[in-house]
């Protein structure tokens, strides 16, 4: 159970790191797409600031604002346009706008020209990225859960295999106790911890048996030494009972 919990924590952490990394990669890639969408307009403004701004291509969500604050062209959705005030025009990094259940990644480019500072706002819907992340999350949960389960089964089998010699040693000890024999625990041929344990236990058993033998010998000798004086006392007691007090 402990190894299974550790494996679950480890694989869970790995899944979170992978998801975070993929999310960052998708965000960076989308931000690069936004900058590439704005690049042609930036070049046109720098080279020909007095010309009219071209209309963005199909699929491009982009707005070009001149130095007077007038929007020269825009293909931004109305929901995004309504929240342009919440965008930090001085922030060159990616920004997010959530509206109508959709999230848009927004990039702001400021272009200096002879007529002043132009602002190019490009946006992309992140629904496709969220779908990719959702599929990735589902795959990670399923895959890592299966991997954790397999790890748990393998750990259980390996733990059982590692403890099998201990079980065999315990059963041998139970058999020796039940039969009362003078045998010792079996010592395996492998030079491992179980062999060392069996040797140590056999030494302990031998010491205990020797101690018990010494105790039995001492009791036997004490009994032998006490037998003669007890016999004399018993004879004297019989003579007293017979009335031969003088003898």
Secondary structure, DSSP 8 states (H G I E B T S, - for coil): -HHHHHHHHHHHHHHHHHHHHHHHHHHHHHHHHHHHHHHHHHHHHHH-TTS------TT-EEEEE-TTS-EEEE---HHHHTTGGGS-TT--S-EEEEETTEEEEEEEEEEEETTEEEEEEEEEE-HHHHHHHHHHHHHHHHHHHHHHHHHHHHHHHHHHHHHHHHHHHHHHHHHHHHHT--------SS-SHHHHHHHHHHHHHHHHHHHHHHHHHHHHHHHHHHHHHHHHHHHHHHHHHHT----
